Amino acid sequence: MVLRRLNFSMETKMALFRVSQLLIRAPIADGGRKMTRKKDLVSLVVEEELQKCENSTLCFPVPVPHPVILEIGCGSGAIALSLLCKLPQSRVIAMDKEEAAVDLTRENAHRPTYPSSPKLLPTLGVYFWFWLHWAAFLYFLQVPACVLQLQERIHIIHQDVSHSSAKQLLLWGPIDVIVSNPPYVFHEDMAFLDAEILCYEDLDALDGGDDGMRVIKTILALAPSLLKVSGSVFLEVDPRHPNMVEQWLQAHPELLLTLRAIHKDFCGKPRFLHIQRQSS
Ligand SMILES: C[S@@+](CC[C@H](N)C(=O)[O-])C[C@H]1O[C@@H](n2cnc3c(N)ncnc32)[C@H](O)[C@@H]1O
């Protein structure tokens, strides 16, 4: 068993602060090396929710988004917990088919806020530094600390996503956003992954089947029965997937889903899809 801690950079800003002591255990896929991309996936959801709020008069006078978000394939819980921190009025349902992932997400959601580990924060100066950032985080988000009680705003479900998942996932009513970094590696590419990935990560968490779309298709088929009208799906995918997903959606008009935007990662590759539910 390998235990690693994500090496969050200072640039991950205040909202990732709460999860910067995230526990990671192999073979749970955590994408620690992909934190920039994961942060982008989180940022896309946050931007969308803030934008929606700005466009809505219902949020007057203080525009605070309060979406219900579903993360499919939560792994260590990094995305789910980041969203809870960045959107302090949100609630997140985090699901994963792996019991170890669900347990780890639960454990990370219960981890205390800084400063919590004297081993990690050995000097007073470091304590002060972290508290300063914590105060800045609260100031900028303008929320009391109690609102950040993550355990009350996260529901963690151990389940293999399928067409029959809807009932259990609607416990908080229709969903505003589905977010997922699903297994999307084409099966034929699995053998060419980095040695480090092949050694330590759960390959089943990465293998998306022959076209890399096994879980993506399940998510999209399920989405209309979960999402509010105009609700969104944000997916991290392989650069070959945007066209494939668009064609697949065109072949399934009954799903009422439209590919709204394709976003690039920091390497300029099309890696993030924003799909939206139309009105019927
Ligand atoms: C690529 S990892 C992403 C983990 C984490 N969300 C992240 O971004 O680092 C994919 C996750 O999806 C989970 N998963 C794979 N197939 C699934 C399914 N059919 N239903 C639910 N979870 C699934 C895996 O167990 C794994 O934790």
The ligand as an SDF file (V2000), in Angstrom:
LIG
                    3D

 27 29  0  0  0  0  0  0  0  0999 V2000
  -10.0880    8.1820  -13.6230 C   0  0  0  0  0  0  0  0  0  0  0  0
  -10.6730    7.8350  -11.9880 S   0  0  0  0  0  0  0  0  0  0  0  0
  -11.1040    9.4580  -11.4250 C   0  0  0  0  0  0  0  0  0  0  0  0
  -10.9840    9.5940   -9.9380 C   0  0  0  0  0  0  0  0  0  0  0  0
  -11.1850   11.0340   -9.4120 C   0  0  0  0  0  0  0  0  0  0  0  0
  -12.4980   11.5280   -9.6710 N   0  0  0  0  0  0  0  0  0  0  0  0
  -10.1660   11.9620  -10.0330 C   0  0  0  0  0  0  0  0  0  0  0  0
  -10.5100   12.7890  -10.8620 O   0  0  0  0  0  0  0  0  0  0  0  0
   -8.9950   11.8360   -9.7090 O   0  0  0  0  0  0  0  0  0  0  0  0
  -12.2230    7.0990  -12.3700 C   0  0  0  0  0  0  0  0  0  0  0  0
  -13.0330    6.7160  -11.1310 C   0  0  0  0  0  0  0  0  0  0  0  0
  -14.2800    6.2240  -11.5920 O   0  0  0  0  0  0  0  0  0  0  0  0
  -14.6360    5.0690  -10.8670 C   0  0  0  0  0  0  0  0  0  0  0  0
  -15.5060    4.2840  -11.7250 N   0  0  0  0  0  0  0  0  0  0  0  0
  -15.1630    3.5790  -12.8290 C   0  0  0  0  0  0  0  0  0  0  0  0
  -16.2260    3.0030  -13.3700 N   0  0  0  0  0  0  0  0  0  0  0  0
  -17.2860    3.3510  -12.5890 C   0  0  0  0  0  0  0  0  0  0  0  0
  -18.6700    3.0420  -12.6260 C   0  0  0  0  0  0  0  0  0  0  0  0
  -19.1780    2.2570  -13.5940 N   0  0  0  0  0  0  0  0  0  0  0  0
  -19.4740    3.5500  -11.6720 N   0  0  0  0  0  0  0  0  0  0  0  0
  -18.9550    4.3450  -10.6930 C   0  0  0  0  0  0  0  0  0  0  0  0
  -17.6610    4.6600  -10.6030 N   0  0  0  0  0  0  0  0  0  0  0  0
  -16.8260    4.1710  -11.5440 C   0  0  0  0  0  0  0  0  0  0  0  0
  -13.3050    4.3960  -10.5550 C   0  0  0  0  0  0  0  0  0  0  0  0
  -13.3950    3.5150   -9.4520 O   0  0  0  0  0  0  0  0  0  0  0  0
  -12.4080    5.5940  -10.2980 C   0  0  0  0  0  0  0  0  0  0  0  0
  -12.3960    5.9430   -8.9430 O   0  0  0  0  0  0  0  0  0  0  0  0
  1  2  1  0
  2  3  1  0
  2 10  1  0
  3  4  1  0
  4  5  1  0
  5  6  1  0
  5  7  1  0
  7  8  2  0
  7  9  1  0
 10 11  1  0
 11 12  1  0
 11 26  1  0
 12 13  1  0
 13 14  1  0
 13 24  1  0
 14 15  1  0
 14 23  1  0
 15 16  2  0
 16 17  1  0
 17 18  1  0
 17 23  2  0
 18 19  1  0
 18 20  2  0
 20 21  1  0
 21 22  2  0
 22 23  1  0
 24 25  1  0
 24 26  1  0
 26 27  1  0
M  CHG  2   2   1   9  -1
M  END
$$$$
